[in-house]
Amino acid sequence: MERIVNLKGHLTQNQTTSEDAEPNEQREKYRHDWFRVNGWGYNDTEFILDKDGLVKLTGNRYLFSGQVLPKFREWVEKEVHIDLSLVTPAQVEIPIKEAKINADFLNELKGKVDEINMDKICRLNHSHGHTMQEVFALRHGELDRVVDCVIYINSHEQAETLVKSATKFNVVLIPFGGGTNVTQALLCNKEEQRMIVSVDMQRMNHVKWVDKKNMTACIEAGIMGRDLEKELARYQVVLGHEPDSVEFSTLGGWISTRASGMKKNVYGNIEDILLNTKLVTPMGTVTKSTDNPRVSSGPDLNQMVLGSEGNYGIITEAIVRVREIPKVRNYGSIVFRNWDLGVKFMYDVARSRQWPASLRLLDNTQFQFGMALKPAVGSKLKEYIDKVKKAYLLDVKKVDPNQMVVATILFEGSEDVVSMQEKTVYGIAKQYGGFKAGAENGLRGYFLTFMIAYIRDFAMNFSFIAESFETSVSWSNVQTLCKNVRDRLENDCKERGVKYRPLMSFRLTQVYETGCTIYVYFGFRYDGLKDPVQAYSEIEDGARDEVMKCGGSISHHHGVGKLRKRFMDRSIGASGIDLLKRMKTSFDPQNIFAADNTV
């Protein structure tokens, strides 16, 4: 019998324990000790100006870490209008208000939860996500309200105990996973008079069991994406869910926001992966009695938990579908002469159903952006090869460097499946004049994904603010949406006194038979503006208004939070909002989970 592993000793049919399947006890006690307080990512990783005035990526965690990027400064100064002499340093100390304490609540929980932490920095780290507005407040202002305490739990039973005590003493609970949200979902209501507790899930980070007969696994909700895949690799399986924030976001966070990943074409969105979950609410634990692949027994309870954004309770664990580790993993890229041809290519691939694990179309701005992130050439031979490639593009193929776009690709699967996909995808590309641009550009496209937030924080050091947002839209509306949003952004920036042309860029990131996902990247230099954050927020809202006028969704995978809930009536209507409010009242009549997200 194939050895199936269970980390906590809860055996079910087809499962046995293994002596080599010990939990990873080497993880830091506090993950947030090695995260940046006022920005994205690891403390040891950031873009800086070196002694020669060139941009360098510090640390050793990423593809080009420790290397100088000689073309980057010239590009951002010329094309994005960032003035790297216009330094706006972040404040040294961040104001943190005193905590509101419910002593009876805390006394009852002593010895019943893993830890109660009142440290000010810990409280601060649990009181925000990573929108531009939140990071700007950390650097140049303060948060209106900070959680009063952080409680760490390490089991489903501790979650139930905590929720019962919070209900008894009327204390607010806000679940916390990786803190990576970009919807202001973790911001506290400044009018809230009750004690607010952040429930940190990081110690619920185990793969409880893997069933290789049925290809399922039971996983605690606090595990981070990178840790999750490392643990699953012990059993030769993968989840395959890889959002841009996979290093820091958690399984529970993916479920609560209805997340999507870069490789959804093979592995599915989170709703395709999830079989069952446990949600601890003030009215009790909600879970299904079986983990069957599909049932027809009324509305699916999973759908109530998916997208709940902390409004109903604490997600503690989930039963998910897993897959075997793919035998082949090939990167690729294709250059097209312009955006229109690239979109037509993406549409035909969508119709073919021969979808690579990841297929993303980057517009000309992002293509140039990626080229600017190339490190110094390592050898004369490499320099010569790069010159030949560039000459082939510009002189032989007569490609306009200011119009060209690139599709970055990742193929995953068996040799036969990948071979068929490559044949189909590259064949379709030829119909639109596309030609292969190599695995290196495909790999760099992945690198750029993990760098976006670091680059945003670097730009903020020089009076430049930027953010991204996403939408899903039908194929017939893709071009109209991109054009209208670009026009709206440019016009609204002029009306609000933005001096320089803003950065505007688009990326088509997910394909479906009926439509696709569009990412919008937007930013501007804000020196001279009285209130740059307010101006940015108004311009961003205008762009989202334009998105919805063009038939786009309120969000494809980021969720709603507080940032987008003003648009919910246009998304689900008055009856839909009323239904969500009634569900909330049913599960949480005291509003213990007062995250105030979605509606």
C-alpha positions as CSV (number, residue, x, y, z in Angstrom):
1,M,0.0,0.0,0.0
2,E,1.3,3.4,-0.9
3,R,2.4,5.3,2.1
4,I,0.0,8.2,2.9
5,V,1.0,10.8,5.4
6,N,-0.8,12.3,8.3
7,L,1.0,15.0,10.4
8,K,-1.3,15.1,13.4
9,G,-2.3,11.5,13.9
10,H,-5.9,11.8,12.7
11,L,-6.2,8.8,10.5
12,T,-8.9,8.1,8.0
13,Q,-9.4,5.4,5.4
14,N,-6.4,5.0,3.0
15,Q,-4.2,7.0,5.3
16,T,-1.2,5.9,7.4
17,T,1.4,7.8,9.4
18,S,5.0,8.2,8.5
19,E,8.1,8.7,10.7
20,D,9.6,11.2,8.3
21,A,6.5,13.5,8.2
22,E,7.3,15.7,11.2
23,P,5.8,19.2,11.2
24,N,8.2,21.9,10.2
25,E,9.3,23.2,13.6
26,Q,12.0,25.4,12.1
27,R,9.6,28.2,11.0
28,E,10.1,31.4,12.9
29,K,7.8,31.9,15.9
30,Y,6.6,35.2,14.4
31,R,6.5,35.4,10.7
32,H,6.0,39.1,10.9
33,D,9.4,39.6,12.5
34,W,11.0,39.2,9.1
35,F,8.4,41.2,7.1
36,R,8.8,44.9,6.4
37,V,6.7,47.1,8.8
38,N,5.8,49.9,6.3
39,G,5.9,48.1,3.0
40,W,5.7,44.9,1.1
41,G,7.8,41.7,1.6
42,Y,10.9,40.6,3.3
43,N,13.0,43.0,5.4
44,D,16.2,42.0,3.6
45,T,14.7,42.6,0.1
46,E,14.2,46.0,-1.5
47,F,15.2,48.1,-4.5
48,I,17.9,50.7,-3.6
49,L,20.2,53.1,-5.3
50,D,23.8,51.9,-5.0
51,K,26.9,54.1,-4.5
52,D,27.0,54.6,-8.3
53,G,23.4,55.8,-8.4
54,L,22.2,52.6,-10.1
55,V,19.2,50.5,-9.0
56,K,20.0,47.3,-7.2
57,L,17.9,44.6,-5.7
58,T,19.1,43.6,-2.2
59,G,18.9,40.2,-0.5
60,N,19.2,36.7,-2.0
61,R,15.7,35.5,-2.4
62,Y,14.8,36.2,-6.0
63,L,16.1,35.7,-9.6
64,F,18.1,38.9,-9.7
65,S,18.7,39.5,-6.0
66,G,22.1,41.1,-5.3
67,Q,22.5,42.3,-8.8
68,V,22.6,45.8,-10.3
69,L,19.9,46.7,-12.9
70,P,21.8,49.2,-15.1
71,K,19.0,50.1,-17.4
72,F,16.3,50.6,-14.8
73,R,17.0,54.1,-13.6
74,E,17.2,55.5,-17.1
75,W,13.9,53.9,-18.0
76,V,11.9,55.1,-15.0
77,E,13.2,58.6,-15.2
78,K,12.5,58.9,-18.9
79,E,9.3,56.9,-19.3
80,V,7.6,57.1,-15.9
81,H,8.9,60.6,-14.9
82,I,10.2,59.5,-11.5
83,D,12.7,61.9,-10.2
84,L,15.2,59.9,-8.2
85,S,16.5,63.0,-6.5
86,L,13.0,63.9,-5.2
87,V,13.4,61.8,-2.0
88,T,10.5,61.4,0.4
89,P,11.8,59.4,3.3
90,A,9.4,57.5,5.4
91,Q,8.8,58.5,9.0
92,V,11.0,56.8,11.6
93,E,8.2,56.1,14.1
94,I,4.6,55.3,13.3
95,P,2.0,56.7,15.8
96,I,0.1,53.9,17.5
97,K,-2.9,54.6,19.7
98,E,-3.4,53.0,23.1
99,A,-5.3,49.7,23.3
100,K,-8.9,49.3,24.5
101,I,-8.8,46.4,27.0
102,N,-11.6,44.0,28.0
103,A,-9.9,42.5,31.0
104,D,-12.7,39.9,31.7
105,F,-12.3,38.6,28.1
106,L,-8.5,38.3,28.4
107,N,-8.6,36.7,31.8
108,E,-11.0,34.0,30.6
109,L,-8.7,33.1,27.7
110,K,-5.5,32.7,29.7
111,G,-4.1,29.3,29.1
112,K,-6.8,28.5,26.5
113,V,-5.2,30.1,23.4
114,D,-1.6,29.8,22.1
115,E,-0.6,33.4,22.9
116,I,-2.0,36.8,23.7
117,N,0.3,39.6,22.3
118,M,-0.1,43.3,23.3
119,D,3.1,44.5,21.6
120,K,2.5,47.8,19.7
121,I,4.4,46.8,16.5
122,C,2.6,43.4,16.5
123,R,-0.7,45.2,16.8
124,L,0.2,47.6,14.0
125,N,1.3,44.8,11.7
126,H,-2.1,43.2,12.1
127,S,-4.1,46.3,11.4
128,H,-3.5,46.9,7.7
129,G,-3.1,45.3,4.3
130,H,-1.1,46.5,1.3
131,T,-3.0,49.0,-0.7
132,M,-1.1,52.1,-1.7
133,Q,-3.3,54.1,0.7
134,E,-2.4,51.9,3.7
135,V,1.4,51.9,3.0
136,F,1.4,55.7,2.5
137,A,-0.3,56.1,5.9
138,L,2.4,53.9,7.5
139,R,5.1,56.0,5.9
140,H,3.7,59.5,6.2
141,G,0.8,59.4,8.7
142,E,-1.0,57.0,10.9
143,L,-3.9,54.4,10.9
144,D,-7.2,55.6,12.2
145,R,-7.5,52.6,14.5
146,V,-5.2,49.7,15.4
147,V,-6.2,46.4,16.8
148,D,-6.0,46.3,20.5
149,C,-4.5,42.8,20.8
150,V,-3.3,39.9,18.7
151,I,-4.3,36.4,19.7
152,Y,-2.5,33.4,18.2
153,I,-4.4,30.1,18.0
154,N,-3.1,26.7,17.0
155,S,-6.2,24.5,16.6
156,H,-9.8,24.4,15.5
157,E,-10.7,23.8,19.2
158,Q,-8.9,27.0,20.3
159,A,-10.8,28.9,17.5
160,E,-14.1,27.7,19.0
161,T,-13.1,28.7,22.5
162,L,-12.0,32.1,21.3
163,V,-15.3,32.8,19.4
164,K,-17.4,31.7,22.4
165,S,-15.5,34.1,24.7
166,A,-15.7,36.9,22.3
167,T,-19.4,36.4,22.0
168,K,-19.8,36.3,25.8
169,F,-17.9,39.5,26.3
170,N,-18.8,41.3,23.1
171,V,-15.3,41.6,21.7
172,V,-14.6,42.1,17.9
173,L,-12.6,39.4,16.1
174,I,-10.8,40.0,12.8
175,P,-9.2,36.9,11.2
176,F,-5.6,37.5,10.0
177,G,-3.8,35.2,7.5
178,G,-0.8,36.8,5.6
179,G,-2.0,40.4,5.6
180,T,-1.5,40.7,1.8
181,N,-5.0,41.9,0.9
182,V,-5.2,45.0,-1.4
183,T,-8.8,45.9,-0.6
184,Q,-8.4,47.5,2.9
185,A,-10.1,44.4,4.3
186,L,-8.1,44.6,7.6
187,L,-8.6,48.3,8.4
188,C,-10.5,48.7,11.7
189,N,-13.6,50.8,12.0
190,K,-12.4,54.0,13.8
191,E,-15.9,54.4,15.4
192,E,-15.7,50.9,17.0
193,Q,-15.9,51.2,20.8
194,R,-15.4,47.6,21.6
195,M,-12.1,45.8,22.0
196,I,-10.8,44.6,18.6
197,V,-8.7,41.4,18.5
198,S,-6.7,40.2,15.5
199,V,-6.8,36.4,15.3
200,D,-3.5,35.3,13.8
201,M,-3.7,32.0,12.1
202,Q,0.0,31.5,11.3
203,R,0.5,28.6,13.8
204,M,-2.3,26.6,12.2
205,N,0.1,25.8,9.4
206,H,0.1,22.0,9.0
207,V,-0.9,19.6,6.3
208,K,-2.9,17.2,8.5
209,W,-3.2,14.4,6.0
210,V,-2.8,13.6,2.3
211,D,-5.0,10.9,0.7
212,K,-3.3,9.8,-2.5
213,K,-6.0,7.3,-3.4
214,N,-8.6,10.1,-3.7
215,M,-6.0,12.9,-4.3
216,T,-7.2,15.0,-1.4
217,A,-5.6,16.7,1.5
218,C,-6.7,18.3,4.8
219,I,-4.8,21.5,5.4
220,E,-5.0,24.1,8.2
221,A,-6.0,27.5,7.0
222,G,-3.0,29.5,8.3
223,I,-0.4,27.9,6.1
224,M,1.4,30.2,3.6
225,G,1.5,29.3,0.0
226,R,5.2,28.6,-0.3
227,D,5.2,26.5,2.9
228,L,2.1,24.6,1.7
229,E,3.8,23.5,-1.5
230,K,7.0,22.5,0.3
231,E,5.0,20.4,2.7
232,L,2.9,18.8,-0.1
233,A,6.1,18.1,-2.1
234,R,7.0,15.5,0.6
235,Y,4.1,13.4,-0.7
236,Q,4.8,14.1,-4.4
237,V,1.7,16.2,-4.9
238,V,0.9,19.9,-5.4
239,L,-2.0,22.2,-4.9
240,G,-1.1,24.3,-7.8
241,H,-2.7,27.5,-6.5
242,E,-0.2,30.3,-7.1
243,P,-1.5,33.9,-6.7
244,D,1.0,36.7,-7.1
245,S,1.2,36.9,-3.3
246,V,1.9,33.1,-2.9
247,E,5.0,33.8,-0.7
248,F,2.9,35.5,2.0
249,S,-0.8,34.7,1.6
250,T,-2.6,31.8,3.2
251,L,-5.0,29.1,2.3
252,G,-7.7,30.7,4.5
253,G,-7.1,34.0,2.8
254,W,-7.5,32.5,-0.6
255,I,-10.8,30.9,0.4
256,S,-12.2,34.1,2.1
257,T,-11.5,36.2,-1.0
258,R,-12.4,33.7,-3.8
259,A,-8.8,33.9,-5.0
260,S,-7.3,32.9,-8.3
261,G,-3.7,31.9,-9.2
262,M,-1.3,32.2,-12.1
263,K,-1.7,28.5,-13.0
264,K,-5.5,28.3,-12.7
265,N,-5.7,26.9,-16.3
266,V,-4.4,23.6,-15.0
267,Y,-5.3,23.6,-11.3
268,G,-8.4,25.8,-11.2
269,N,-9.4,28.7,-9.2
270,I,-9.8,28.2,-5.4
271,E,-13.5,27.3,-5.8
272,D,-12.5,24.5,-8.1
273,I,-9.9,23.2,-5.6
274,L,-12.0,23.4,-2.4
275,L,-14.1,20.4,-1.4
276,N,-14.9,21.3,2.2
277,T,-14.0,23.7,4.9
278,K,-14.6,24.5,8.6
279,L,-15.9,27.9,9.5
280,V,-16.2,28.8,13.2
281,T,-19.0,31.3,13.7
282,P,-20.8,32.6,16.8
283,M,-23.6,30.2,16.1
284,G,-21.3,27.2,15.8
285,T,-19.0,25.5,13.3
286,V,-20.2,25.3,9.7
287,T,-18.9,22.3,7.7
288,K,-20.3,19.7,5.3
289,S,-20.7,16.1,6.4
290,T,-18.9,14.6,3.4
291,D,-16.1,15.6,1.0
292,N,-17.6,14.1,-2.1
293,P,-16.5,15.5,-5.5
294,R,-20.0,16.9,-6.1
295,V,-23.4,16.7,-4.5
296,S,-26.9,18.0,-5.3
297,S,-28.3,18.8,-1.9
298,G,-29.3,22.4,-2.1
299,P,-27.0,25.4,-2.2
300,D,-23.4,24.5,-1.6
301,L,-22.2,25.7,1.8
302,N,-18.7,26.2,0.4
303,Q,-20.1,29.1,-1.7
304,M,-21.1,30.9,1.5
305,V,-17.6,30.6,2.9
306,L,-15.9,31.5,-0.4
307,G,-15.7,35.3,-0.6
308,S,-16.9,35.8,3.0
309,E,-13.9,38.1,3.7
310,G,-13.9,37.6,7.5
311,N,-17.5,38.6,7.9
312,Y,-18.9,35.4,9.3
313,G,-16.2,33.6,11.2
314,I,-12.8,32.0,11.3
315,I,-11.8,29.5,8.6
316,T,-9.7,26.9,10.4
317,E,-9.1,24.1,7.8
318,A,-10.1,22.8,4.4
319,I,-10.3,19.6,2.4
320,V,-8.7,20.4,-1.0
321,R,-8.0,18.5,-4.2
322,V,-4.3,17.9,-5.0
323,R,-2.5,16.8,-8.2
324,E,0.7,14.8,-8.9
325,I,3.8,16.9,-9.3
326,P,4.1,17.7,-13.0
327,K,6.8,16.0,-14.9
328,V,7.5,18.8,-17.3
329,R,7.8,22.6,-16.6
330,N,8.7,24.7,-19.6
331,Y,8.8,28.5,-19.8
332,G,8.2,30.3,-23.1
333,S,7.4,33.7,-24.6
334,I,6.0,35.1,-27.8
335,V,6.4,38.6,-29.2
336,F,3.6,40.3,-31.2
337,R,3.8,43.5,-33.1
338,N,1.0,45.2,-31.1
339,W,-1.6,44.7,-28.4
340,D,-4.5,44.1,-30.8
341,L,-2.7,41.1,-32.4
342,G,-1.8,39.8,-28.9
343,V,-5.4,39.9,-27.7
344,K,-6.6,38.1,-30.8
345,F,-4.0,35.4,-30.1
346,M,-5.2,35.1,-26.5
347,Y,-8.8,34.7,-27.7
348,D,-8.0,31.9,-30.1
349,V,-6.0,30.1,-27.4
350,A,-9.0,30.4,-25.1
351,R,-11.3,28.9,-27.8
352,S,-8.8,26.1,-28.5
353,R,-9.0,24.8,-24.8
354,Q,-5.3,23.9,-25.1
355,W,-4.4,26.2,-22.2
356,P,-0.9,26.3,-20.7
357,A,-0.7,26.5,-16.9
358,S,-0.1,30.2,-17.2
359,L,-0.5,32.5,-20.2
360,R,-0.3,36.3,-19.8
361,L,-0.1,39.1,-22.3
362,L,1.9,42.1,-21.3
363,D,1.4,45.4,-23.1
364,N,4.3,47.5,-24.5
365,T,4.9,49.4,-21.2
366,Q,5.3,46.2,-19.2
367,F,7.4,44.7,-21.9
368,Q,9.8,47.6,-21.7
369,F,9.5,47.5,-17.9
370,G,10.7,43.9,-18.0
371,M,13.6,44.7,-20.3
372,A,14.7,47.5,-17.9
373,L,14.9,45.0,-15.1
374,K,17.6,43.0,-16.9
375,P,20.8,42.7,-14.8
376,A,24.2,43.6,-16.2
377,V,25.3,41.2,-19.0
378,G,27.4,38.4,-17.6
379,S,29.8,37.9,-20.5
380,K,30.8,39.2,-23.9
381,L,29.2,36.2,-25.6
382,K,25.8,36.9,-23.8
383,E,26.1,40.6,-24.8
384,Y,26.7,39.6,-28.4
385,I,23.7,37.2,-28.4
386,D,21.4,39.9,-27.0
387,K,22.5,42.3,-29.7
388,V,21.8,39.8,-32.4
389,K,18.4,39.1,-31.0
390,K,17.6,42.8,-30.9
391,A,18.8,43.3,-34.4
392,Y,16.7,40.4,-35.6
393,L,13.6,42.0,-34.0
394,L,14.1,45.5,-35.2
395,D,16.0,45.2,-38.5
396,V,14.8,41.9,-39.9
397,K,11.3,41.6,-38.5
398,K,10.8,45.4,-38.6
399,V,9.0,45.4,-35.2
400,D,8.3,48.8,-33.7
401,P,9.8,48.7,-30.2
402,N,7.2,51.2,-29.0
403,Q,4.3,48.9,-30.0
404,M,5.5,45.3,-29.5
405,V,4.0,43.2,-26.7
406,V,4.9,39.8,-25.2
407,A,3.0,36.8,-24.0
408,T,4.7,35.0,-21.2
409,I,4.0,31.3,-20.9
410,L,4.4,28.4,-18.4
411,F,3.6,24.9,-19.6
412,E,3.1,22.2,-16.9
413,G,2.1,18.6,-17.1
414,S,3.1,15.3,-18.8
415,E,5.4,15.3,-21.8
416,D,2.5,14.5,-24.1
417,V,0.2,17.2,-22.7
418,V,2.9,19.9,-22.8
419,S,3.9,18.9,-26.3
420,M,0.4,19.2,-27.6
421,Q,-0.1,22.6,-25.8
422,E,3.2,23.9,-27.2
423,K,2.3,22.8,-30.8
424,T,-1.2,24.4,-30.5
425,V,-0.1,27.7,-28.8
426,Y,2.9,28.4,-31.0
427,G,0.8,27.4,-34.1
428,I,-1.9,30.0,-33.2
429,A,0.8,32.6,-32.6
430,K,2.1,32.2,-36.1
431,Q,-1.3,33.1,-37.5
432,Y,-0.9,36.6,-35.9
433,G,2.7,37.1,-36.8
434,G,4.0,36.1,-33.4
435,F,7.4,34.5,-33.0
436,K,9.1,32.8,-30.1
437,A,11.1,35.0,-27.8
438,G,12.6,32.3,-25.6
439,A,12.3,30.8,-22.1
440,E,14.3,33.6,-20.5
441,N,11.6,36.2,-21.2
442,G,9.0,33.9,-19.9
443,L,11.0,33.4,-16.7
444,R,11.5,37.2,-16.4
445,G,7.7,37.6,-16.7
446,Y,7.4,35.5,-13.6
447,F,10.1,37.5,-11.8
448,L,8.3,40.7,-12.6
449,T,5.2,39.4,-11.0
450,F,6.9,39.0,-7.6
451,M,8.7,42.4,-8.0
452,I,5.7,44.7,-8.6
453,A,5.0,45.5,-5.0
454,Y,8.6,46.0,-4.2
455,I,9.0,48.4,-7.1
456,R,5.8,50.3,-6.0
457,D,7.4,50.8,-2.6
458,F,10.7,51.9,-4.2
459,A,8.8,54.5,-6.3
460,M,7.1,55.8,-3.2
461,N,10.5,56.8,-1.9
462,F,10.5,59.4,-4.7
463,S,7.1,61.1,-4.6
464,F,5.5,58.5,-6.9
465,I,2.4,56.5,-5.9
466,A,1.0,53.5,-7.8
467,E,-1.3,50.6,-7.5
468,S,-2.9,47.9,-9.6
469,F,-6.5,46.5,-9.8
470,E,-8.1,43.8,-11.8
471,T,-11.4,42.9,-13.4
472,S,-12.9,40.1,-15.5
473,V,-14.6,41.0,-18.7
474,S,-16.2,39.3,-21.7
475,W,-14.0,39.0,-24.9
476,S,-16.2,41.4,-26.8
477,N,-15.5,44.2,-24.4
478,V,-11.7,43.8,-23.8
479,Q,-10.5,46.5,-26.2
480,T,-13.2,49.0,-25.3
481,L,-12.5,48.6,-21.6
482,C,-8.8,49.1,-22.0
483,K,-9.2,52.2,-24.2
484,N,-11.9,53.8,-22.1
485,V,-10.1,53.2,-18.8
486,R,-6.9,54.6,-20.2
487,D,-8.7,57.7,-21.4
488,R,-10.5,58.1,-18.1
489,L,-7.3,57.8,-16.1
490,E,-5.5,60.4,-18.2
491,N,-8.4,62.9,-18.2
492,D,-9.0,62.6,-14.4
493,C,-5.3,63.0,-13.7
494,K,-5.3,66.3,-15.7
495,E,-8.4,67.5,-13.9
496,R,-6.8,66.9,-10.5
497,G,-3.5,68.7,-11.3
498,V,-1.2,65.8,-11.9
499,K,1.8,67.5,-13.6
500,Y,3.2,64.5,-15.6
501,R,1.6,61.9,-17.8
502,P,0.7,59.0,-15.5
503,L,1.9,55.5,-15.8
504,M,-0.8,53.3,-17.3
505,S,-0.3,49.7,-18.3
506,F,-2.5,46.7,-19.0
507,R,-1.9,42.9,-18.7
508,L,-4.3,40.2,-19.8
509,T,-3.7,37.5,-17.2
510,Q,-6.3,34.8,-17.3
511,V,-8.3,33.3,-20.1
512,Y,-11.7,31.7,-20.1
513,E,-13.9,30.6,-23.0
514,T,-16.2,33.5,-22.4
515,G,-13.8,36.2,-21.3
516,C,-10.6,37.1,-19.5
517,T,-8.9,38.9,-16.7
518,I,-7.4,42.4,-17.2
519,Y,-5.0,44.0,-14.7
520,V,-4.6,47.7,-14.8
521,Y,-1.4,49.3,-13.4
522,F,-1.6,53.0,-12.7
523,G,0.5,55.6,-10.9
524,F,1.8,59.2,-11.0
525,R,4.3,61.6,-9.6
526,Y,2.5,63.5,-6.9
527,D,4.8,66.5,-6.0
528,G,2.7,69.6,-5.9
529,L,-0.6,67.9,-5.0
530,K,-2.2,69.0,-1.7
531,D,-3.6,65.5,-0.9
532,P,-2.1,62.9,-3.2
533,V,-3.8,59.9,-1.6
534,Q,-7.2,61.5,-1.9
535,A,-6.5,62.4,-5.5
536,Y,-5.3,58.9,-6.2
537,S,-8.4,57.3,-4.6
538,E,-10.8,59.5,-6.6
539,I,-9.0,58.7,-9.8
540,E,-8.9,55.0,-9.0
541,D,-12.7,55.0,-8.3
542,G,-13.3,56.8,-11.6
543,A,-11.4,54.1,-13.4
544,R,-13.4,51.3,-11.6
545,D,-16.6,53.2,-12.6
546,E,-15.4,53.1,-16.2
547,V,-14.6,49.4,-15.9
548,M,-18.1,48.6,-14.8
549,K,-19.6,50.8,-17.6
550,C,-17.7,48.6,-20.0
551,G,-19.1,45.4,-18.5
552,G,-16.2,44.6,-16.3
553,S,-16.6,43.0,-12.8
554,I,-16.0,44.6,-9.5
555,S,-13.1,42.2,-9.0
556,H,-11.8,38.9,-10.5
557,H,-9.9,37.7,-7.5
558,H,-8.8,40.4,-5.1
559,G,-12.2,40.6,-3.4
560,V,-14.1,43.6,-2.2
561,G,-13.0,44.6,1.3
562,K,-13.9,48.2,2.1
563,L,-12.2,49.6,-0.9
564,R,-14.8,48.4,-3.4
565,K,-18.0,47.9,-1.4
566,R,-19.5,51.2,-2.7
567,F,-19.7,49.4,-6.1
568,M,-21.5,46.3,-4.7
569,D,-25.0,47.5,-5.5
570,R,-24.0,47.7,-9.2
571,S,-22.5,44.2,-8.9
572,I,-25.2,42.1,-7.2
573,G,-28.2,44.5,-6.8
574,A,-30.2,45.6,-3.8
575,S,-31.8,42.1,-3.3
576,G,-28.3,40.5,-3.3
577,I,-27.0,42.9,-0.7
578,D,-30.1,42.3,1.5
579,L,-29.5,38.6,1.3
580,L,-25.9,38.9,2.4
581,K,-26.9,41.1,5.3
582,R,-29.5,38.6,6.4
583,M,-26.9,35.8,6.3
584,K,-24.6,38.0,8.4
585,T,-27.3,38.6,11.0
586,S,-28.1,34.9,11.1
587,F,-24.6,33.8,11.7
588,D,-23.4,36.7,13.8
589,P,-26.2,38.7,15.4
590,Q,-23.8,40.6,17.7
591,N,-21.5,41.5,14.8
592,I,-18.5,39.9,16.6
593,F,-16.8,39.6,13.2
594,A,-17.0,43.3,12.5
595,A,-14.6,43.4,9.6
596,D,-17.2,45.5,7.8
597,N,-16.2,44.1,4.4
598,T,-18.2,43.5,1.2
599,V,-21.5,45.2,2.2
